Amino acid sequence: MNIFKTFEIFLKEPLSILRDNFIQIVSIQTGNIFENKPSVDVTLLKHKAQLTVVNNEKLYNLLSIVTHRAKTKDELKNEEQKDETA
């Protein structure tokens, strides 16, 4: 699948899917990287978004770090809101 088409499909979904649902990032490394070019596939399910990164460990690490930071930021924000209401 064309990467631009994948992101078109991905961006059509509301951002709440990314913010409110589980995001799973999967890395697949194949034996012969010359036969299987690096690619990214995005699958949107009802309660989950999955990004599959093939033969691109740097992109996988970047996506993992960004997801972790966003989750940490949301947790801190939720804790601050709880402290304000208490």
Secondary structure as GFF3:
##gff-version 3
##sequence-region A 1 86
A	DSSP	alpha_helix	3	12	.	.	.	ID=ss1
A	DSSP	alpha_helix	16	20	.	.	.	ID=ss2
A	DSSP	beta_strand	22	28	.	.	.	ID=ss3
A	DSSP	beta_strand	39	44	.	.	.	ID=ss4
A	DSSP	beta_strand	48	54	.	.	.	ID=ss5
A	DSSP	alpha_helix	57	85	.	.	.	ID=ss6
###
